[in-house]
Amino acid sequence: METTAESTNEANEDDIRHRAYLLWLEEGQPDGRADDHWHQARFVAETKEAVPVAVTVPKGKAK
């Protein structure tokens, strides 16, 4: 059975992963920047200063 702390950690990791993905999209999907995006997203999640990011997916990039 999963504890509340484990559930929270998973939710936080999902949030960080999503934020990192949005940063990657916003920067034009550059190669080799995954760690930078992860660290930026984690910082935002940890400081609770999250600002919603509007992302527009260019035509031909949507899957």
C-alpha positions in Angstrom: 0.0 0.0 0.0 1.3 3.5 -0.9 1.7 6.1 1.8 0.6 9.6 1.5 4.2 10.8 1.3 4.9 8.4 -1.6 1.7 9.6 -3.4 2.9 13.2 -2.9 6.3 12.4 -4.2 4.9 10.8 -7.3 2.5 13.7 -7.9 5.5 16.1 -7.5 7.6 14.1 -9.9 4.7 14.0 -12.5 4.4 17.8 -12.1 8.1 18.3 -12.6 8.1 16.0 -15.6 5.2 18.0 -17.1 6.8 21.3 -16.5 10.1 20.1 -18.0 8.2 19.0 -21.1 6.5 22.4 -21.4 9.9 24.1 -21.1 11.3 21.8 -23.8 8.4 22.6 -26.1 8.7 26.3 -25.4 12.4 26.3 -26.3 11.8 24.6 -29.6 12.5 21.0 -28.6 16.3 21.3 -28.4 18.4 18.1 -28.0 20.7 17.8 -25.0 18.8 20.1 -22.6 16.8 17.6 -20.6 18.8 18.1 -17.4 18.5 21.8 -17.7 14.7 21.6 -18.2 14.4 19.1 -15.3 16.3 21.3 -12.9 14.4 24.4 -13.9 11.1 22.6 -13.5 12.1 21.1 -10.1 13.1 24.6 -8.9 9.8 26.0 -9.8 7.9 23.1 -8.2 10.0 23.4 -5.0 9.6 27.1 -4.6 5.9 27.0 -5.4 6.3 30.0 -7.7 4.8 28.1 -10.6 3.5 30.3 -13.4 1.3 28.6 -16.1 3.0 28.3 -19.4 1.0 28.7 -22.6 2.4 26.4 -25.3 1.6 26.5 -28.9 2.6 23.4 -30.8 3.7 24.2 -34.3 1.9 22.5 -37.2 3.5 19.2 -38.0 5.0 18.8 -34.5 1.8 17.4 -32.9 1.7 13.7 -32.4 
